[in-house]
Structure formats: structure tokens, C-alpha cells
Amino acid sequence: MKVCQRAVYLFIGSLSCLIDVCWQQLQAGAPQIQLRLAGSRVPNEGRLEVLYNGQWGTVCDDDFNLVVANIVCRQLGFEMAMNWAHSAKYGQGEGPIWLDNVRCSGAETSLVECESNGWGVTDCRHSEDVGILCSTSRLQGAPPPQAITAQHTKKIEEVRIKPISARAKATLPVTEGIVEVKHHGRWRQVCDQGWTLENSRVICGMLGFPGEIQPNEKFYRKLWNMKMKVPKSRLKMMSQRKMFWIHKVSCTGTEPHLANCKVQVSPMTPKHPCRNGMHAIVKCVAPLTSANGNGNNFKKAFRTMEPLVRLRSGPNAGEGRVEVLRNGKWGTICDDKWNLISASVVCRELGYGSAKEALLGAQLGQGMGPIHMNEVLCTGREKSITECKFKEASIAGCQHEEDAAVRCNMPEMEYNSQIRLVGGRSSEEGKVEVQMVIKGVKKWGAVCGELWGMNEAMVVCRQLGLGFANHAIQETWYWRATEGAEEVVMSGVRCSGTELSIQQCRHHSVVHCPRGGGHRSAGVSCTEHAPDLIMNAQLAQESAYLEDRPLHMLECAHEEECLSKSADDMSWPYGHRRLLRFTSEIHNIGRSDFTPRNGRHTWIWHECHSNQSGIQKRYECANFGEQGITVGCWDTYRHDIDCQWIDITDVSPGDYIFQVILNPKFEVAESDFRNNVMRCRCKYDGKKIWMHSCHTECPIEVCSHNSSALCSQSDVTSQLLLTVQRLGQS
């Protein structure tokens, strides 16, 4: 990362993160230890820490080498070690230094098999704590780090609903029908004797639905009886077989998976399987986002008031960092005692199914602001996570490195079958081809590249389950289309970015693509991780002040278009401009580095700089790398830097909303564009200005429209475009 001496101050050393990646050691006769990497925001690197005898400690860097690092990385589930670091590069640890002078041959499978001075025998200090960089690729079969998953067993593998009524068969997702369970690779039906709504709740949760309702049992019993009266009906013959049935299921309703319920596969009397019974029927609450869900059932089962919980920075729908609203502020949840039951309450509150995974250690990015809750304990019956028992996170000393996240079960909508990427070098990139219904016929074709942008690309990548968009491509002449699908079948696409499929976005009812199609068809490249920019609102509020700056000191700023239009009509160099100065501290709280859209080769050297003594045409940057913002770091544009201001010379006294937008045209990919706007209330009396209530939050529908601001939307946009494109620039 290149860091400009004049404009950018990158702070890395003060950051701390704790990402645990632990495998329990269960070798006979060997100490039971756990390993983790701390001090980094990514799971594959950090300070090496060992849990021994119930206490976490570090390892000294004396005699450490890549062979030892390789043993550690493989023990943590990574393929190999890329490097190691001495002298506490990832910060100094706490507690004992458990190991010193560690020596491994390379054949060991665990650190406990290597030679050392002995546990706790060392002459080192924590300034010598060793750090390790592992490969990002993981060993086959290695569990994902810090994830509590809903585990199925060999007995109960999957569940599904088999629709019976014509209406259920014609709609997606399937919310009503016969319960079928996959047992030892074979699909079976469940006997309805003893079947309860608690059982239905578990089934519905697994299939991505927030709740269950009572089906019309009389209707299904009538159909069953009709089939049983036909002597040679397939259903009658199959129902008499033992292998056709799961005899009994008993759930409490809070289980994340049917395998966690009591399941009796074989009947007590093999001669009469499911005697006097029939197949179990479920009816699930349709989510608001589904095609056939009008929301009525959802409203009956769940509250529809202002949401108190939300998910942020998830690469796919139904997953993300958990944030709750308390005392008017959004904040995160600490992951202490975070489990699937509590995570499921969050998922159901948002209209999804039960939780598929409860993620620990800020795996889906770190939040900013307060941490509201810790040690959340839910029964599984709460309508909101705010109804669960919890402790104040401030008492426990939680950090954002411990932010909890979830992955929720989502209903199967078959959205990914309606879109594909073709021609790319990998499955994550290519020309976009969609399936559309044209004159009653389903047809595959291209998407017009005109107006194609990052929001549209984000929807495509999410629809395909490929995470975030990395690039939105308007010219795809180098990617070959599928034969017979070259014609443009979709144009005028405009997405908000929250849709689950590109077909849900606004588009022309009749294709009109005069400047697109062919080699100008839309394309995308997708990525699992993305950066996420957010501005320090409190610092902007505290640093704001007015300056009347003489015109003779603003010649370069005028040339760089950092002043209002009226400056063109002034009698240069006489007079002054009134500037509202403030400091911008821009954090990257995402999971990959932020790099500007324009590289260093596009930087423009303004000739006015040649008139200033001692300034030459060069860039003073450190570390010999490309510039940007590393994960977990930030860039600071101080209030005294040229163009770090808003020209308010022509603004009349009054009350205003001051607004700053980062990445305003979505030109660079981010995991969440909804936190890119900082707003403050301000009062200007013509001489002084008071800024207050600064906060970072912006609904996407608001971000896309102008609002009352101290300067016009276009001024704010150009100002912040300049800021984003000047990262690392002198």
C-alpha cells in the first residue's frame, strides 16, 4: 500500500483483532492444546497463541523457522505457511509465553510433537512474540474457522416439501405439501401420528421460512383416503413398505436441524407401518420476498414495526454481521456464547428461516460504533433478539474483533437457474446471459451494457451465489456468447442493489438498446470478499471550522476545481473565499483492501505546482506498493490539506443538513454502500457554524436522491470523488 506523506496517514500498528482458528488436539498422551492467530483481521495470519492448561499464551520467535510455521498452519487447517514474522509484528500478546526454541522436523502433525525448552520455560519477552502468515487455501475437509453449523447426521441428511395441490405446484417457493426426509441416501415420508406444529416449525426453518401455520388437514386426508381406495395405486403399495416411512419425529421447535430432534425410523410393529396414519403435511409462512408471499401470513406471525435488527456486509442474501438498534443507535453483538438458537431468532425476525451457521470472530467484517449486547441467551421462541437475555458488552470489554454474524436458511427460488456467466476465464466472471419470457416463450440472451453499473452487477453476483461484484463491465467483446443467445433480451436495467434477482430490477418492457448489445453486452466479475468504506462522523463533527482564505493562496485549488463557480468571477488575486474545513477519516471495515478505480498512471500533475518553490513533479509514497486502504486501517485527510473543505462563500445563514458521500457513483466495489453517507445538522449565522448530530447511515433509496444540503448534491459528489480518487496522491 502506498501512503502519501502529504495527504494520507495510514495507521496499522494500533489495530488489534482476535480471530480464533482452533482445532482441538486429541492425541493419546499428548497435552490437549488449541491454536489461534490473533492481531489481524484476516483468519490466515496473526500472532501465534496457544491454549495450554486452560490459559492462552504466546510463542517466542527464538529458533523459529518456516518448517515450524508450516506445522502450525496445517494444524489450523490451512494448506501451508507462506511466511513468519519475528519481534511481535502482530502486537504483543498477554499471559505466559508457553513455548521457546521450538524445533520441528516437518513430519509432525501437531505443535505438541515438536521439541522445545518445555511448557513455560523461556527467557523471552512479549516483544519477541512470533507471528505467522498461512496460505488462504484450506486443507480438504478442514472445518471453516469459528463457525457453529447446524450439523446433519447420516440418518437425517435433508428435508423437502413435495407439493400436492395444483396451486402449490405452480408457485415458488414451495411452502405447503408432504414432508420428505432423506435417510441414508433414500427419500422417505414421515408418518403423521404424533406430528405437531413444533415439528413443522423445524422443517420450515430448515427450508428458509420464518414460521409455520396449520394446514388444511381435511383436504389432505380426503386425498389420502381416495388413493387408499384404489387397490393398485402406487401410494397404497409404497405405504405398506417399512422403508417408505420415518415412523415418528418429536421436536421442541427450537432445533436448528431435524437431526437434533428425536427421530424414530422403524415402527414398533413392523407389520403395520404408520397404521391409521398418513404422510405428514406442513404449511410454512411465505417470506415477504417470495413470489407468492403477499405478507399476510408473515404479519400474523411476526411484528411489522420498525426493524430492530439488521444484517450487514454479507456476500449473499440472508447472511451478514448482526446489528441491533438500541437507544437510537445501531451497534453490534459480541460473540461470547453466540449459538444457533440465538442466531435463529435473528434470522426469523428478519423473515428468513432458522440459522444455518452462527459465525464468531467478525468473520463477516467488523462494525463501528457501540457493541450493544454480549452473552446473548435466547430460548428460541422470542420474536426479536432484543427480547433475549444478555449482558452489557461494555462490562465484558468486548471489541469489534468479536462481532457476531449469521448465515440464515433461505427458501429455494431457483433464481440461479435464470442467469449464467459465459466466456470468462473462471466461473466468477463473464458475459451476463439471462432467461426472459418473450411473447410467452422462455429465451436466453444478453443484457444491454448501456447504463450497466455496480448495483446491477452486485445483484447478478448475489443471484449466482458468487458474493459481491468486483467489476461492472459494459464492453465484453473479448468474451464469447453462447451460440443462439447473442440477441439482447433485457435492457434499461436499473437496480437498487437489494434485489434477489436481476429480473426483479426495473427494466424496459420492450427491449431498446441502441448503444449496447454485441460487444457492448453487460458483464461482471465477482468476488467473495469486498472492502467497505465508512467515515468517522464524530471526528468530522469535532474538526469542523470556518476559514476566510485569501485568493492568492487558492490558485492551485481553483485550478483543481475545489471552489464554487462564483470564484471564476472574482478579481484574482484580491479577496477571499469562506471555507468550511473538516477532517475526513475514512475506515475500511470490509474484508479486502480498498484500491482506487484509477491507478497511479492516471494522476494529473497541475502546472500551478511548478510555481511553488521546492515542489517537483514526483510522488513521495512509502512501501513501494499500490495505494489504497488496507483491511482494518484508515486514511486521514486533515482539515488543513488543500481541497479538504466545502466552499460556502455564497451560502446564506440558516439551518442545513451537511452531507458527505464516499464513492458516490459506486465506481469501486464495496460490500455495503448503505453506510457511505455521513450527515450532520448544522446552523450557520453568517460568521460561525455549529455542527451536531453527525452520523453515518443512509437508506439506499435516500442515497440515490438529492436532499437539502449545505451545498448542492453535485458539489458534494465532485468533492468526494476528488477525495476518493486522491487516496495516496500528493
Phi, psi and omega in degrees: 000130177266140185233119182285135181293332186274319192250334192236135176236115186254120183252115181247318188300331183279351182280144177222140179216149178234105179243109183273133173228093194245136168237128179288136177264124185236033182281140181295128176084347181265150177299142177275114183233164170230149177243151173207160175248127185235164176087011180221159179266359178244147189285345186261010176210157178151184177288130181284124178232145184236132173265110181227134178057036176079009183222136178280140176211181185248182179233135181283151183275359180298130178063008180289145179211181186291334178296315178296317180300323180295320177299316181297313182298317180293326177294330178275357176100005178265158185291320184196171174266137177265327182190172173220161186228139178259179171056042172054049179301326181262026179091157180278135179277187179232166178081196183289156168263103191286322187231144178217149180052050180286133181226125180236150178273338182108348180266352184290152176255353181211152179298333182291342180277348181279158177279151177198181177291345185115161184293119177082001180266108185199156172243018183271164170244168183292347174291351179251017179298134183272147175238159185223141172244114179261163174293156180282336180283141184254156178297147178297127181089354179288135181290150176295144183293136170054051177228127174262114186249156174280102186276131171266162179252175177294334179289307184246109185259309183218164171227158176205164176249126178262111183290145180246311183288155181299323181293317180294325180290333187270356185237153173235140358282164177283116184250353186215137176157201183278136176282128174235137185237134178271116184236117182052042176080003183238134180280130178234159173258158186256131176293136186276001179290119184084005180290135183233170175293335176296320175298316179299322180300317179294315179300311181299318179299318179297329183267007173095015181253143187284343182194183184229155174222164184286125178281170177279088186294329180297321180297313183287326176295322179296316178297318180300313181297323178297318179294321182291338180281346178271113188305320186252022178293143182299321181297319180294319181292317181292324183293343180273358180264140179298321183288355180280339193245148154261117193290316185207141176231136179224111181241157174270342180103349181255359182290141179282343183211148181299334179295341178276352177273168173281120184236123175252110185283312185265141178286159180293325179242098186303335183289336184230072179294132179050049182296131180065011179248185175214185179288143180290143181243139173235153173223119186257155176287122180287131178292159182297334184275353185281163184292326184253008181265113178270002175090350184297311179296323179297318181294327179291324186270334186224156180288146181245020179285181180307129185297142178254359181217151178208163177246138181230146170067020175279138180290340180228164179298142177080019177213154180158176175289134183276127176231139181239153180259116177224135179055035177078005181234139175277137179211175186258180178241132176287145189275005177299125180063017177292130184217180184292330180293312178295319179297324179293326176299318178297312182299314181293324178300327181272001178092011176262188176275204177286173182281133174274324178215142169251113189262138180247169172066036175052043182293337177250034175096154179266142176273182174231163180087204186287155167254111191277326192224149176216154180049053180289129179233112180248153174274340183100353181257354182293147176277343181212148178297336180288347178273351182281159174287143178199168175247154177292129183293332181296331180289323183277350180072034180292150175240166181292348173294348182249021181295133181276151178216168180221156164236119185263153171290135181241145179293147180281113181250354180060029177297324185289349177275355183256009183207153178204158174249134183228151172086349184284169179284340178217174180288350181268002181215161175150179175287137181276127173236133183237157175257121181235154176266114181240116183054042176081002182240133176286131184217136175271143178191183183271169177248135180299131182280349180294129181070005181293128184221189187294323179298318179293319179295323178300318180296319180298312182296320178294319180299326180273357182072027184254013175088231185260158172281138175262321177216144170254118191248127182261346178233121185232040182295337182273359178246125183278135179280163174291138180300127182092356181239026182284335184290142177285124180244001181211131181216168178062033185285126176225118182245151172278339181104351182257355182293154179270346177210154180294334179292338178280346180285158175296138176202166182296136175290329174239126185302129177218105186222070184291331183240033179214186182088165182063235179285355175255024175285157183286145175217167179215159163231138187246160180212151181283330182239151180212156175285172178208110182269140175211143184261143178285099185292322182296319180293321178299319179295316184286334186265354186289137175200168180258145174222132171266102188257129180299148183296327183292348177261007185238017184296314179294319180298324178293318179295326180274009175060044178261008179239163178291163184301327184295344179295336180296332186265005182276163181272082182295143001264027185263141180109188181210167174237142177268121186243133171267107183263148177198159179264132175254117174246110188254116182265147170252101181259014179277202184240011171212162183293147176264124176235140183297156179294321181262128179283178183298331182293345181264357182297141183254127176267118182277131185300337183297335181294336182290342179277351181266130186300132173085354182266128179242164181279085177202170179239130180259094181234153184257164170072358172056039179230178176286154183270158182162200179234117180292153175305129178085002182244182181210157173250138180244122172256103184293156182298339184264012177273144177305137177074002175272065184199171167237128180281110182248023183306323185264006184274133179278156176300149180158185177261135186221165167255119177267128189228134177235131182242128173265141176049054193296331181260013179055039183283335178245136183295140173220157179284340182206111178274353188283350178250022184271000181245128172251131180235143175225151167270140180215149178238127182239123182255010181099341180234320181234163178226139179242122179252135178206167178057039178288135180208158179248104178187139179201112172302143187297330180287336178278322181301330186273003180233155176289151174220166179302121184217164181297322172235165185294162180304319183294324178295315179298317182299312181295323179298314184281332172299318178299317180298311183296319183284346182263007178303121178080008184257145180277000000 
